[in-house]
Amino acid sequence: MTDVSDDMKTLAEKYAELGTINKAAAAMGLNYSTARKRLKRMGVELNDRSWRSDVDILTGEECRRKRRELNLSQDDLMQLSGTTVATISLFENGRRRPQQTTQKKLAQALGLIEKDPS
């Protein structure tokens, strides 16, 4: 490691103490992405205890392909899934990876998995 600032050292300590990037980021007043980048830059080995390590239910490419197959606009899918157009657009373009709960809502709205009985 080369010349690591005190803030970055504190972040690494919080990560080791709290066990997840989300918790360490919150404790330091950072967003997840910034905390993750800083930890990686320091060479900290990241664990698999974060929701981001979970298996994807749906990929952005699959989402776009199925949405188009059903002749749905992103706005239509937003209405059916209860998500936002921004989330759908960023996911389909590979710029974001929504949480599993959001992926599940999208997959259910697209008929790829059954809806939970209510």
Backbone as ProteinMPNN parsed JSONL, in Angstrom:
{"seq_chain_A": "MTDVSDDMKTLAEKYAELGTINKAAAAMGLNYSTARKRLKRMGVELNDRSWRSDVDILTGEECRRKRRELNLSQDDLMQLSGTTVATISLFENGRRRPQQTTQKKLAQALGLIEKDPS", "coords_chain_A": {"N_chain_A": [[0.85, -1.182, 0.0], [0.479, 2.218, -0.765], [1.123, 5.34, 0.621], [-1.45, 5.886, 2.235], [-4.302, 7.664, 3.134], [-5.478, 8.957, 6.333], [-8.276, 8.863, 6.504], [-8.889, 6.841, 4.691], [-7.641, 4.683, 5.914], [-9.178, 4.559, 8.22], [-11.637, 3.894, 7.074], [-11.037, 1.303, 6.133], [-10.631, 0.054, 8.589], [-13.191, 0.31, 9.726], [-14.618, -1.238, 7.919], [-13.502, -3.777, 8.39], [-14.332, -4.088, 11.02], [-17.185, -3.846, 10.921], [-18.02, -5.48, 8.827], [-19.402, -5.253, 6.333], [-19.472, -3.468, 3.217], [-21.504, -1.605, 2.872], [-22.255, -0.94, 5.541], [-19.836, 0.079, 6.554], [-19.478, 2.229, 4.806], [-21.714, 3.818, 5.446], [-21.086, 4.455, 8.096], [-18.939, 6.098, 7.686], [-19.99, 8.145, 6.257], [-20.116, 7.934, 3.499], [-20.977, 7.003, 0.083], [-21.905, 3.742, -1.168], [-20.515, 2.989, -3.538], [-18.261, 4.729, -3.625], [-16.948, 4.005, -1.238], [-16.379, 1.306, -1.786], [-14.651, 1.526, -4.021], [-12.489, 2.877, -2.84], [-11.651, 1.005, -0.914], [-10.877, -1.108, -2.586], [-8.803, 0.165, -3.973], [-6.956, 0.364, -1.949], [-6.252, -2.216, -1.722], [-7.678, -3.928, -0.132], [-9.124, -6.981, 0.729], [-12.24, -7.898, -0.373], [-15.223, -9.087, 1.108], [-17.944, -11.508, 0.778], [-20.334, -10.712, 1.931], [-22.151, -8.807, 1.329], [-25.177, -7.527, -0.217], [-24.717, -7.226, -2.904], [-23.22, -9.336, -3.695], [-24.865, -11.383, -4.205], [-26.524, -13.736, -6.367], [-27.537, -12.813, -9.613], [-30.929, -12.294, -10.516], [-31.922, -11.525, -12.852], [-30.571, -10.241, -15.855], [-29.504, -7.09, -17.235], [-29.518, -7.118, -20.006], [-31.214, -9.303, -20.556], [-33.544, -8.275, -19.471], [-34.103, -6.062, -21.158], [-34.396, -7.419, -23.641], [-36.644, -9.118, -23.166], [-38.565, -7.209, -22.467], [-38.829, -5.778, -24.855], [-39.684, -7.849, -26.502], [-42.218, -8.217, -25.482], [-43.345, -5.923, -26.339], [-43.257, -3.634, -24.697], [-42.83, -0.402, -23.327], [-40.235, 1.374, -21.535], [-41.522, 2.936, -19.7], [-43.975, 1.605, -19.496], [-43.09, -0.78, -18.293], [-42.16, 0.271, -15.921], [-44.571, 1.027, -14.688], [-45.748, -1.494, -14.353], [-43.94, -2.803, -12.686], [-43.333, -1.183, -10.522], [-40.982, 0.153, -10.219], [-38.508, 2.596, -11.241], [-38.193, 4.537, -14.28], [-35.606, 5.415, -14.68], [-34.098, 3.537, -13.204], [-34.64, 1.205, -14.686], [-33.637, 1.91, -17.237], [-30.873, 2.423, -16.679], [-30.135, -0.102, -15.763], [-30.679, -1.771, -17.99], [-28.811, -0.738, -19.737], [-26.474, -1.514, -18.631], [-25.274, 0.017, -16.684], [-25.96, 0.097, -14.045], [-26.633, -2.094, -11.3], [-29.365, -3.325, -10.042], [-30.746, -3.992, -6.744], [-31.532, -7.311, -5.545], [-34.258, -7.476, -4.879], [-35.437, -5.544, -6.503], [-34.717, -6.513, -9.018], [-36.218, -8.821, -8.942], [-38.849, -7.797, -8.931], [-38.906, -6.678, -11.496], [-38.488, -8.99, -13.085], [-40.796, -10.428, -12.413], [-42.782, -8.693, -13.391], [-42.253, -8.921, -16.068], [-43.034, -11.459, -16.535], [-41.258, -13.537, -16.187], [-40.733, -14.869, -13.861], [-42.855, -16.299, -11.35], [-45.332, -14.338, -9.683], [-45.31, -13.411, -6.24], [-47.664, -14.898, -4.055], [-50.341, -12.956, -2.852]], "CA_chain_A": [[0.0, 0.0, 0.0], [1.274, 3.436, -0.847], [0.601, 6.591, 1.17], [-2.891, 5.805, 2.452], [-4.753, 8.721, 4.043], [-6.103, 8.513, 7.583], [-9.679, 8.534, 6.224], [-8.945, 5.537, 4.039], [-7.304, 3.698, 6.944], [-10.359, 4.45, 9.08], [-12.623, 3.142, 6.301], [-10.623, -0.103, 6.167], [-10.881, -0.43, 9.949], [-14.652, 0.185, 9.877], [-15.018, -2.386, 7.102], [-13.105, -4.981, 9.131], [-15.151, -4.147, 12.236], [-18.617, -3.972, 10.655], [-18.221, -6.643, 7.977], [-19.936, -5.003, 4.991], [-19.146, -2.163, 2.641], [-22.629, -0.701, 3.15], [-22.179, -0.462, 6.926], [-18.636, 0.915, 6.677], [-19.744, 3.467, 4.065], [-22.646, 4.617, 6.247], [-20.364, 4.95, 9.272], [-17.991, 7.125, 7.244], [-20.701, 9.175, 5.5], [-19.81, 7.755, 2.079], [-21.887, 6.09, -0.601], [-21.362, 2.394, -1.354], [-19.569, 2.957, -4.651], [-17.026, 5.407, -3.218], [-16.282, 3.169, -0.233], [-15.863, 0.107, -2.459], [-13.492, 1.923, -4.832], [-11.369, 3.191, -1.942], [-11.162, -0.244, -0.336], [-10.166, -1.834, -3.643], [-7.574, 0.905, -4.247], [-6.027, 0.047, -0.864], [-5.931, -3.636, -1.785], [-8.424, -4.664, 0.891], [-9.888, -8.092, 0.177], [-13.658, -7.691, -0.09], [-15.923, -10.336, 1.397], [-19.179, -11.759, 0.039], [-21.464, -10.549, 2.846], [-22.976, -7.707, 0.853], [-26.238, -7.955, -1.136], [-24.209, -7.196, -4.265], [-22.576, -10.603, -4.015], [-25.913, -12.345, -4.516], [-26.687, -14.108, -7.767], [-28.548, -12.024, -10.314], [-32.169, -12.93, -10.928], [-32.164, -11.04, -14.207], [-29.541, -9.317, -16.33], [-30.041, -5.951, -17.968], [-29.741, -7.549, -21.389], [-32.432, -10.126, -20.547], [-34.655, -7.37, -19.19], [-34.399, -5.324, -22.394], [-34.877, -8.348, -24.668], [-38.004, -9.555, -22.834], [-39.446, -6.03, -22.527], [-39.087, -5.508, -26.28], [-40.473, -8.979, -26.994], [-43.592, -7.971, -25.032], [-43.724, -4.601, -26.858], [-43.45, -2.709, -23.58], [-41.873, 0.698, -23.181], [-39.684, 1.422, -20.18], [-42.582, 3.508, -18.867], [-44.92, 0.511, -19.226], [-42.465, -1.681, -17.322], [-42.146, 1.002, -14.653], [-45.91, 0.915, -14.115], [-45.997, -2.885, -13.971], [-42.997, -3.299, -11.68], [-43.209, -0.296, -9.375], [-39.634, 0.721, -10.173], [-38.457, 3.856, -11.98], [-37.636, 4.468, -15.629], [-34.149, 5.564, -14.544], [-33.561, 2.238, -12.781], [-34.747, 0.289, -15.824], [-32.705, 2.358, -18.271], [-29.495, 2.191, -16.239], [-29.957, -1.55, -15.687], [-30.618, -2.306, -19.348], [-27.591, -0.247, -20.382], [-25.326, -2.055, -17.926], [-24.632, 1.04, -15.858], [-26.325, -0.15, -12.65], [-27.125, -3.429, -10.966], [-30.325, -3.15, -8.947], [-30.824, -5.01, -5.702], [-32.31, -8.483, -5.94], [-35.698, -7.218, -4.76], [-35.837, -4.801, -7.7], [-34.611, -7.457, -10.135], [-37.359, -9.733, -8.827], [-40.033, -7.057, -9.385], [-38.823, -6.575, -12.957], [-38.687, -10.33, -13.641], [-42.214, -10.759, -12.245], [-43.551, -7.856, -14.313], [-42.004, -9.428, -17.417], [-43.545, -12.822, -16.609], [-40.156, -14.494, -16.179], [-40.929, -15.663, -12.65], [-44.206, -16.115, -10.816], [-45.506, -13.331, -8.635], [-45.577, -13.943, -4.911], [-49.088, -14.823, -3.715], [-50.62, -11.878, -1.887]], "C_chain_A": [[0.891, 1.24, 0.0], [0.502, 4.607, -0.283], [-0.925, 6.627, 1.296], [-3.296, 6.858, 3.48], [-5.394, 8.129, 5.298], [-7.557, 8.115, 7.369], [-9.803, 7.15, 5.599], [-8.594, 4.424, 5.028], [-8.496, 3.47, 7.865], [-11.454, 3.655, 8.376], [-12.293, 1.651, 6.342], [-10.881, -0.712, 7.544], [-12.377, -0.646, 10.185], [-15.159, -1.032, 9.108], [-14.699, -3.695, 7.831], [-13.994, -5.181, 10.359], [-16.607, -4.495, 11.938], [-18.961, -5.089, 9.67], [-18.817, -6.419, 6.601], [-19.543, -3.611, 4.525], [-20.253, -1.167, 2.965], [-22.54, -0.107, 4.55], [-20.978, 0.452, 7.132], [-18.848, 2.254, 5.982], [-20.655, 4.381, 4.873], [-21.941, 5.223, 7.458], [-19.416, 6.093, 8.923], [-18.666, 8.26, 6.48], [-20.395, 9.13, 4.015], [-20.904, 6.936, 1.416], [-21.154, 4.77, -0.851], [-20.249, 2.385, -2.394], [-18.223, 3.577, -4.278], [-16.247, 4.556, -2.222], [-15.652, 1.943, -0.884], [-14.611, 0.43, -3.268], [-12.275, 2.195, -3.956], [-10.782, 1.923, -1.323], [-10.372, -1.049, -1.364], [-8.827, -1.176, -3.939], [-6.509, 0.595, -3.192], [-5.617, -1.424, -0.877], [-6.613, -4.471, -0.725], [-9.224, -5.766, 0.207], [-11.342, -7.935, 0.605], [-14.343, -9.034, 0.112], [-17.201, -10.438, 0.576], [-20.41, -11.564, 0.904], [-22.412, -9.438, 2.421], [-24.043, -8.239, -0.096], [-25.734, -8.001, -2.566], [-23.515, -8.494, -4.655], [-23.601, -11.672, -4.391], [-25.983, -12.598, -6.017], [-27.776, -13.244, -8.39], [-29.759, -12.883, -10.648], [-32.369, -12.679, -12.417], [-30.991, -10.159, -14.601], [-30.217, -8.172, -17.072], [-30.377, -6.306, -19.403], [-31.018, -8.382, -21.505], [-33.666, -9.26, -20.34], [-35.073, -6.637, -20.464], [-35.005, -6.244, -23.452], [-36.332, -8.754, -24.404], [-38.988, -8.389, -22.919], [-39.813, -5.731, -23.979], [-39.941, -6.606, -26.907], [-41.952, -8.791, -26.649], [-44.14, -6.63, -25.524], [-44.067, -3.619, -25.739], [-42.412, -1.597, -23.65], [-41.281, 0.614, -21.775], [-40.721, 2.0, -19.221], [-43.624, 2.443, -18.513], [-44.368, -0.423, -18.145], [-42.386, -1.03, -15.944], [-43.49, 0.837, -13.946], [-46.189, -0.501, -13.598], [-45.143, -3.353, -12.788], [-42.898, -2.443, -10.422], [-41.804, 0.247, -9.188], [-39.657, 2.057, -10.912], [-37.881, 3.629, -13.37], [-36.112, 4.568, -15.563], [-33.506, 4.236, -14.152], [-33.543, 1.265, -13.944], [-33.719, 0.645, -16.891], [-31.254, 2.063, -17.894], [-29.175, 0.699, -16.171], [-29.788, -2.136, -17.085], [-29.342, -1.895, -20.078], [-26.321, -0.693, -19.664], [-24.604, -1.07, -17.027], [-24.949, 0.887, -14.378], [-26.774, -1.597, -12.51], [-28.07, -3.278, -9.786], [-30.242, -4.281, -7.925], [-31.696, -6.157, -6.186], [-33.806, -8.237, -5.863], [-36.215, -6.478, -5.986], [-35.767, -5.703, -8.924], [-35.812, -8.404, -10.138], [-38.641, -9.057, -9.308], [-40.059, -6.964, -10.906], [-39.1, -7.928, -13.608], [-40.151, -10.762, -13.529], [-43.068, -9.973, -13.231], [-43.403, -8.341, -15.753], [-42.484, -10.868, -17.595], [-42.46, -13.887, -16.619], [-40.168, -15.376, -14.938], [-42.326, -15.363, -12.123], [-44.224, -15.046, -9.739], [-45.792, -14.026, -7.325], [-47.071, -13.852, -4.638], [-49.318, -13.763, -2.644], [-51.841, -12.183, -1.073]], "O_chain_A": [[1.918, 1.291, 0.678], [-0.645, 4.843, -0.663], [-1.6, 7.325, 0.539], [-2.712, 6.939, 4.56], [-5.795, 6.966, 5.323], [-8.033, 7.151, 7.969], [-10.707, 6.383, 5.934], [-9.184, 3.345, 4.984], [-8.792, 2.337, 8.246], [-12.126, 2.836, 9.002], [-13.18, 0.827, 6.564], [-11.301, -1.865, 7.647], [-12.783, -1.652, 10.766], [-16.023, -1.766, 9.59], [-15.527, -4.605, 7.88], [-14.36, -6.308, 10.693], [-17.199, -5.336, 12.615], [-20.085, -5.591, 9.68], [-18.749, -7.317, 5.762], [-19.315, -2.705, 5.326], [-19.974, -0.014, 3.294], [-22.727, 1.096, 4.727], [-21.082, 1.478, 7.803], [-18.449, 3.295, 6.502], [-20.401, 5.581, 4.976], [-22.18, 6.381, 7.802], [-19.127, 6.949, 9.759], [-18.009, 9.226, 6.094], [-20.41, 10.16, 3.342], [-21.672, 6.254, 2.094], [-19.929, 4.703, -0.754], [-19.171, 1.84, -2.157], [-17.17, 3.015, -4.58], [-15.032, 4.403, -2.346], [-14.518, 1.583, -0.568], [-13.624, -0.304, -3.209], [-11.161, 1.791, -4.29], [-9.564, 1.783, -1.22], [-9.321, -1.606, -1.048], [-7.825, -1.864, -4.134], [-5.315, 0.564, -3.493], [-4.732, -1.829, -0.123], [-6.189, -5.591, -0.441], [-9.919, -5.516, -0.778], [-11.641, -7.85, 1.796], [-14.082, -9.995, -0.611], [-17.502, -9.555, -0.227], [-21.44, -12.186, 0.645], [-23.392, -9.169, 3.117], [-23.85, -9.285, -0.717], [-26.277, -8.752, -3.375], [-23.251, -8.721, -5.836], [-23.229, -12.754, -4.847], [-25.555, -11.773, -6.824], [-28.806, -12.978, -7.771], [-29.627, -14.05, -11.016], [-32.913, -13.514, -13.139], [-30.471, -9.411, -13.773], [-31.372, -8.284, -17.485], [-31.386, -5.86, -19.949], [-31.807, -8.195, -22.431], [-34.705, -9.486, -20.959], [-36.255, -6.597, -20.805], [-36.003, -5.898, -24.085], [-37.156, -8.734, -25.318], [-40.113, -8.558, -23.388], [-40.974, -5.464, -24.289], [-40.81, -6.333, -27.735], [-42.83, -9.162, -27.428], [-45.255, -6.242, -25.174], [-45.042, -2.872, -25.827], [-41.255, -1.835, -23.995], [-41.775, -0.133, -20.93], [-40.789, 1.596, -18.06], [-44.099, 2.382, -17.379], [-45.075, -0.805, -17.213], [-42.527, -1.704, -14.924], [-43.54, 0.544, -12.751], [-46.79, -0.678, -12.539], [-45.57, -4.19, -11.993], [-42.437, -2.912, -9.381], [-41.469, 0.748, -8.115], [-40.733, 2.59, -11.18], [-37.172, 2.652, -13.608], [-35.41, 3.882, -16.306], [-32.478, 3.856, -14.713], [-32.547, 0.576, -14.167], [-33.01, -0.229, -17.39], [-30.498, 1.518, -18.698], [-28.059, 0.288, -16.491], [-28.861, -2.908, -17.332], [-28.853, -2.625, -20.94], [-25.219, -0.295, -20.042], [-23.453, -1.293, -16.651], [-24.276, 1.486, -13.539], [-27.229, -2.229, -13.464], [-27.623, -3.118, -8.65], [-29.74, -5.369, -8.208], [-32.493, -6.003, -7.111], [-34.554, -8.74, -6.702], [-37.317, -6.757, -6.458], [-36.656, -5.666, -9.774], [-36.351, -8.743, -11.192], [-39.435, -9.674, -10.017], [-41.105, -7.148, -11.53], [-39.86, -8.008, -14.574], [-40.685, -11.388, -14.443], [-43.981, -10.53, -13.841], [-44.319, -8.19, -16.562], [-42.357, -11.435, -18.68], [-42.714, -15.024, -17.018], [-39.669, -16.501, -14.965], [-42.903, -14.315, -12.41], [-43.263, -14.873, -8.989], [-46.424, -15.082, -7.286], [-47.691, -12.837, -4.953], [-48.583, -13.686, -1.659], [-52.225, -11.389, -0.214]]}, "name": "protein", "num_of_chains": 1, "seq": "MTDVSDDMKTLAEKYAELGTINKAAAAMGLNYSTARKRLKRMGVELNDRSWRSDVDILTGEECRRKRRELNLSQDDLMQLSGTTVATISLFENGRRRPQQTTQKKLAQALGLIEKDPS"}
